[in-house]
């Protein structure tokens, strides 16, 4: 049985900041561009990085 694909974290707030990080999902432009080519493990790694970016930018959220 094939694993279910990891869903994109996109929330339709598609604006990149000065560091090329989306202010909606916290993926880099490269991570967004490559998302459909990543396997599930790689996607989960990206989601962990996105969470770290979010916590860094929003420490009290």
MOPE-V955815 format. One record per residue. N is the residue number from 1. PHI is phi in radians with two decimals (* if undefined). Layout:
n=(N/N)
phi=(PHI/PHI)
This chain:
n=(1/2/3/4/5/6/7/8/9/10/11/12/13/14/15/16/17/18/19/20/21/22/23/24/25/26/27/28/29/30/31/32/33/34/35/36/37/38/39/40/41/42/43/44/45/46/47/48/49/50/51/52/53/54/55/56/57/58/59/60/61)
phi=(*/-1.42/-1.12/-1.20/-1.13/-1.26/-1.24/-1.15/-1.44/-1.00/-2.17/1.14/-1.90/-1.66/-2.39/-1.59/-1.46/-1.12/-1.68/1.08/-1.95/-1.17/-1.35/-1.63/-2.02/1.18/-1.55/-1.33/-1.00/-1.15/-1.14/-1.14/-1.07/-1.63/-0.86/-1.23/-1.67/-1.45/-1.45/-1.03/-1.10/-1.15/-1.11/-1.12/-1.08/-1.10/-1.10/-1.12/-1.09/-1.08/-1.09/-1.13/-1.11/-1.05/-1.13/-1.16/-1.41/-2.34/-1.10/-1.90/-1.52)
